[in-house]
Structures are given as C-alpha cells and as structure tokens.
Amino acid sequence: MRVMRAIAVAVLLLGGIPGLAEGRVECAALKSAVLARNVRYCAALPAGYDGKQAKRFPVVYYLHGLGESEQTLVGALGAMLGDLQRNGKIKEFLVITPDAGTTFYINSHDGRVRYEDFLVREFIPAMERRFRVAGTRATRGIAGTSMGGYGALHTAFKYPQLFAAVEAEMPALYEKFPQRLLPFFEMSRRGGAGSGPFGQPFDEAFWERNTPFTLARANAARLRNLKIYFDCGSEDDYGFDAGTRKLDQLLTSLGIKHEAHIYPGRHSPDFIADHFPAALTFVSNSLGGK
C-alpha cells in the first residue's frame, strides 16, 4: 500500500533545527485498504536521519494507550526520546506510532475492524518502504503503554518472527477478565462502529484467546529468541500489576527469558516518565545496528 499525500503533515522539532543537530517528528496518513480509511501516524526521526542518507536505521513501533493517538510522539515522549538519543544513552532509531483508536490492536470480535491485520500486513511494510529503515527482524522492535502495552505483547507474542524486542509499560493484562472493571473496557466501544474489539456483550472467551498469556503458551518455543521487557506500578489503578506479576510467573515457568519490574506508582503519566528511559534503553540494547 503506498503512502498517500499527507492529510496533516507536521515537522516538529525535538529541540532544535531539523536536519542539523536535532531529530524531528513527521506526521502524515496512510490510506488503508484493510480498514477502508485513512490512518494517521507520526514518526520520530533521529538526528542522523537527514544527514546520513546512505544509512538504514532500526525502528520501533510504539503503540499508544486508550484515549491517546499517534500524537503521543509529539509531546513529552518524543522529547524524552530525542534527549536520550542526543546524549548517546540509546542508539539512533526511528519510532513510529499509528493511530489505533480503541481497537486494542486486534481484529475485532465481529470482524469489522481488522486492526491486527492492518498493523502487521499493511502498516509495517508501508512504513518500511516510506522510511530508511533496515527492515529486518534484528532491527525491528515494538513497544507500548497500557492498551498499547497489551497490543505490543499481543503482536510480538503472536508474530515473534517479526521483532527482536518487545517492551510494555503498565500493560493492560488480565488473564481472566474481572467483571468489576467491565465499565472501563466498555469505553473501548465509544466513538467506533460495531461491537468493539471484544464484542457486545463482552466475550470473555474471546478476551482470553487474545491475551499474551494464551499466546505465550502457544508460542513458547518461538519466544525464546525474543527480548522481552515489561513493567507496572505496584498500585496500578486498574489492577494491571496483578496481571504483570502473573505474566512474569508464566514466562518464568515456560523458560522464556524476560525482564519484568513492579515499581512504586499508579497508572499515570508520571509512571511512564519515570520508567520510559529504562524501557527505551532495553529496546535500544536489543536492536541490531548502530
């Protein structure tokens, strides 16, 4: 799928002059055949991208949380990424974020919104034609926060042949769906057509089939070459810390190497700000290329 002319293009500095000492964020849209609509995205390009025309870079696909959009890279996260790269704490790589609405990055229960197919079969190939990235498993990672953390783990555990590393902060993890939090997940239906990603009424069996827990069990042997990192706050507002602990235990029991952390904190932007640098460093160290 070719990248269409941008319906909204933003060249946003990460603290300096584009093409010189600093990186930039480029935002545009992709015309999707899978979703039958335009999908906005933003790409954070490292400082060396414009000046090193012969170089192909590693890439990380960053999946935003519920209630957010591709614009997450325009604000504090993009600035933090730029600072870490400028200071040499992480290597230069692109970070690309697609707008996912409330899809949870899966193919919806009713089959009307095939976001997983879009992401894997259409978006990633299109981005790797659009930008100068190496386009190999060794140089490709996926990351996310909250809903996006769920999406990153789901996608990496289902398609480990595509990614060298996965990182998730405060991932939306429940092995068994807690009924008391049904209203939170019902938010995922708002503003969209159909029955939402997990059906209406909510289909618990469908949720369980799509969890990283189920995918880890099904693909355990294939996950042993995947670098895995996830963390969560000990007082997470939605109880995702319990799911984080359970995934840690499951991967350990399956003999799958990983790095998992429970830190003090809630489900909040402050938690992300405190721990995003360590998560990015893990991904940077896991990717090939310089």
C-alpha positions in Angstrom: 0.0 0.0 0.0 1.5 3.3 -1.0 1.7 6.2 1.5 -0.8 8.8 0.4 -0.1 12.5 0.4 -0.3 13.7 4.0 -3.7 15.0 5.1 -1.8 16.5 8.0 2.0 16.9 8.0 3.8 18.2 11.0 7.6 18.7 11.1 8.0 19.2 14.8 11.4 19.8 16.4 12.7 17.7 19.2 14.5 20.8 20.5 16.4 22.2 17.5 16.8 22.8 13.8 15.6 19.9 11.6 18.3 18.2 9.5 21.1 19.6 11.7 21.7 18.7 15.3 18.3 17.5 16.3 15.7 15.0 15.2 12.2 15.7 14.1 8.7 14.3 14.1 6.9 13.8 10.8 3.2 13.1 10.8 1.1 12.0 7.9 -1.6 9.5 6.9 -1.7 6.1 5.2 -4.7 5.1 3.0 -5.6 1.6 4.3 -7.2 -1.0 2.2 -7.7 -3.3 5.2 -9.5 -0.7 7.3 -11.0 1.2 4.3 -10.0 4.6 5.7 -7.0 6.8 6.3 -4.9 6.1 9.3 -2.8 8.9 10.8 0.7 8.2 12.1 3.7 10.0 13.4 7.4 9.1 13.0 10.1 10.4 15.3 13.3 10.6 13.1 16.6 10.7 14.9 19.1 13.5 14.4 21.2 11.5 12.0 18.4 10.5 9.7 18.6 13.6 7.4 22.3 13.8 7.3 23.2 10.1 6.8 21.4 9.4 3.6 23.1 6.1 3.0 22.2 4.7 6.4 19.3 2.5 7.2 18.1 2.7 10.8 16.5 0.3 13.3 12.8 1.0 14.0 10.5 0.7 17.0 6.7 0.7 16.5 5.2 2.4 19.5 1.5 1.7 20.3 -0.4 4.3 22.2 -2.8 3.8 25.1 -6.6 4.1 25.3 -7.7 7.7 24.8 -4.5 8.7 23.1 -3.4 8.9 19.5 -0.4 9.0 17.2 0.3 12.4 18.6 1.9 10.9 21.7 5.2 11.2 19.9 4.7 15.0 19.5 4.8 15.7 23.2 6.8 14.5 26.2 7.6 11.1 24.9 9.1 12.4 21.7 11.2 15.0 23.6 12.4 12.3 26.0 13.4 10.1 23.1 15.3 12.9 21.5 17.1 13.7 24.7 18.2 10.1 25.2 19.5 9.8 21.6 21.3 13.2 21.7 23.0 12.3 24.9 24.2 8.9 23.5 22.2 6.9 26.1 20.4 5.0 23.4 21.2 4.4 19.7 19.6 6.2 16.9 16.4 4.5 15.7 13.0 5.6 14.4 9.9 5.4 16.5 6.7 5.2 14.5 3.2 5.4 16.1 -0.1 4.7 14.2 -3.5 5.9 15.4 -5.4 2.9 16.7 -8.4 4.5 18.3 -9.8 2.0 20.8 -9.0 -1.2 18.9 -6.6 -2.8 21.4 -4.6 -3.6 18.2 -6.5 -6.8 17.5 -9.1 -7.9 14.9 -12.4 -7.1 16.4 -14.8 -9.7 17.7 -17.3 -9.0 14.8 -14.6 -8.9 12.2 -15.5 -5.4 11.1 -12.3 -3.7 12.3 -9.2 -5.8 11.3 -6.6 -3.6 13.1 -4.2 -6.5 13.7 -4.2 -7.3 10.0 -3.7 -3.7 9.2 -0.7 -3.3 11.6 1.2 -6.4 10.6 0.3 -6.8 6.9 -0.1 -3.3 5.8 1.2 -0.6 8.1 4.7 -2.0 9.0 5.5 -2.9 5.3 4.3 0.6 4.2 6.4 2.4 6.8 9.5 0.4 5.9 9.0 1.5 2.3 8.4 5.1 3.3 11.4 5.5 5.7 15.0 4.4 5.5 14.9 1.5 8.0 16.8 -1.7 7.8 13.6 -3.8 7.6 14.9 -6.9 9.3 13.8 -8.7 12.4 17.0 -7.9 14.2 16.5 -4.2 13.7 12.7 -4.1 14.5 11.1 -3.7 17.9 7.6 -3.0 19.2 6.6 -1.1 22.4 3.5 0.3 24.0 1.8 1.7 27.1 -1.4 0.5 28.8 -3.7 -0.6 25.9 -0.6 -0.3 23.7 1.4 -2.4 26.1 -1.3 -5.1 25.7 -1.1 -4.6 21.9 2.7 -4.8 21.8 2.8 -8.0 23.8 -0.1 -9.5 21.8 1.6 -8.6 18.5 5.1 -9.7 19.4 4.0 -13.0 21.0 1.8 -13.8 18.0 4.4 -12.8 15.4 7.8 -13.2 17.1 9.4 -13.7 13.6 8.9 -10.0 13.0 10.5 -8.5 16.1 13.8 -8.6 18.0 12.3 -7.0 21.1 9.1 -6.0 22.8 8.6 -3.5 25.6 5.4 -2.8 27.5 4.7 -0.2 30.3 1.6 -0.6 32.5 0.2 -3.2 30.0 -3.5 -4.0 30.2 -3.0 -7.5 31.4 -5.7 -9.8 32.8 -5.7 -13.5 32.2 -9.3 -13.7 33.3 -11.4 -10.7 32.8 -12.6 -9.0 36.1 -16.3 -8.2 36.0 -15.9 -5.2 38.2 -13.9 -3.4 35.5 -16.3 -4.0 32.7 -17.2 -0.3 32.5 -13.6 0.6 31.8 -13.4 -1.8 28.9 -16.8 -0.7 27.6 -15.0 2.6 26.9 -13.4 0.8 24.0 -16.7 0.9 22.1 -17.0 4.7 22.3 -16.6 6.6 19.1 -16.5 3.5 16.9 -18.7 1.3 14.8 -19.7 -2.3 15.6 -19.5 -4.1 18.9 -16.0 -3.0 20.0 -12.9 -5.1 20.0 -14.2 -7.8 22.4 -17.8 -7.9 21.5 -21.1 -6.7 22.9 -21.8 -8.1 25.3 -18.2 -8.5 26.3 -17.0 -12.0 25.2 -14.7 -13.3 28.0 -13.5 -16.3 25.9 -12.5 -14.0 23.1 -10.6 -11.8 25.5 -8.7 -14.9 26.9 -7.9 -16.2 23.4 -6.2 -12.9 22.6 -4.3 -12.4 25.8 -0.5 -12.5 25.9 -0.9 -15.4 28.4 -2.6 -17.6 25.8 -0.2 -16.6 23.1 2.9 -17.2 25.3 1.7 -20.7 26.0 1.0 -21.4 22.3 4.3 -20.0 21.0 6.7 -20.6 23.9 9.4 -22.2 21.8 9.3 -19.3 19.3 9.6 -16.6 22.1 12.9 -17.8 23.3 14.7 -15.6 20.8 12.6 -12.5 21.6 13.9 -9.9 24.0 11.0 -9.1 26.4 10.6 -6.2 28.9 7.5 -5.1 30.8 6.8 -3.1 34.0 3.9 -1.8 36.0 3.1 0.3 39.1 2.5 -1.5 42.4 -0.7 0.5 42.9 -2.0 0.4 39.3 -5.5 1.9 39.2 -6.8 -1.0 37.1 -5.0 -3.8 38.8 -2.7 -4.4 35.9 0.1 -5.0 38.4 -1.5 -8.4 39.2 -1.5 -9.3 35.5 2.1 -8.2 35.2 3.1 -10.4 38.1 1.2 -13.4 36.5 2.9 -12.9 33.1 6.3 -12.8 34.8 5.5 -16.1 36.6 4.2 -17.7 33.4 7.2 -16.7 31.3 9.5 -18.0 34.0 7.6 -21.3 34.2 7.9 -21.6 30.4 11.6 -21.0 30.5 11.3 -17.7 28.4 13.9 -15.1 29.4 12.5 -11.7 30.1 12.8 -8.6 32.3 9.8 -7.7 34.5 9.5 -5.0 37.1 7.0 -3.8 39.6 7.8 -0.3 40.7 6.1 2.0 43.2 3.4 4.0 41.4 0.0 4.3 39.8 -1.4 4.1 36.3 -0.2 7.6 35.3 1.9 9.7 33.0 4.3 10.2 35.9 5.0 6.4 36.0 5.7 6.5 32.3 8.0 9.5 32.6 10.0 7.8 35.4 10.5 4.5 33.7 10.3 5.2 29.9 14.1 5.8 29.7 14.9 2.4 31.1 12.4 0.7 28.8 13.9 2.5 25.8 17.4 1.6 26.8 16.3 -2.1 27.0 14.9 -1.9 23.5 18.0 0.0 22.2 20.3 -2.6 23.5 18.2 -5.4 21.9 18.2 -4.0 18.4 20.9 -4.6 15.8 22.5 -1.7 14.0 24.5 1.3 15.4 
